[in-house]
Amino acid sequence: MTPRFPRTEPQIPDHWRDRLIDNGCVSEERGDFDPFPVVKLFTPDAGATWLITEAFPEDGDSRLFGLC
């Protein structure tokens, strides 16, 4: 069995995180705002993919929006 190593790098880099937060702020101001996906997250063993478009900083970056 292959040993597991803890991840040391963030899953979403800071420059993309900032863009997600900017999209979230604009989305709150304008109801018709439909941003393009910024980040693609996936699980190779389960076949699930998320296209993340927005983040909201008041939740400590725990609330993300997009498509699954």
Secondary structure, DSSP 4 states (H G I P E B T S, - for coil): -PPP----S-SS-HHHHHHHHHHHHHHHH-TT--PPP-EEEEETTTTEEEEEEEE-GGGTT--EEEE-
